[in-house]
Amino acid sequence: MLKLCVFAPLREALTENEIATQIVDAAYKVHTTFGPGLLESVYEAVMSEELCRRGLRVVRQQAIPLDYENVHLDTGFRADMIVEDKVIIEIKAVESVAHVHMKQLLTYLRLAGKKLGLLINFDTELIKDGIARVVNKLPE
């Protein structure tokens, strides 16, 4: 289920932190509208739509290849969303985020060569409690 949003007009490239600010704001809007209790796939679809409306380029369910001992695997994993080809978003709708979810996102960042990821758990009372920032060699 690959969705590409190329709605964005040509403009100066955004930094990872500028993109993250837009993502957090969009997550707040989506969570305020729907609250907790929906499926991850629903939050992913609505987040993608909201980010596209903001003029950001979004790819959903992007396959990320990897190489293992001289074998190329076309799909090592699928990123829930990649925004502006810089920030990976991993969507969750779980009672509590496990430490392994954070490690999983860090592995995704390393394999994809990205510097910033956001783990967003929509199954929280307040969305600010459901957003975690994961970095991979991102200069502060």
Secondary structure, DSSP 8 states (H G I E B T S, - for coil): --EEE----------HHHHHHHHHHHHHHHHHHH-S-S-HHHHHHHHHHHHHHTT--EEEEEEEEEEETTEEEEEEEEEEEEETTTEEEEEE--SS--HHHHHHHHHHHHHHT-SEEEEEE-SSSSGGGGEEEEESS---
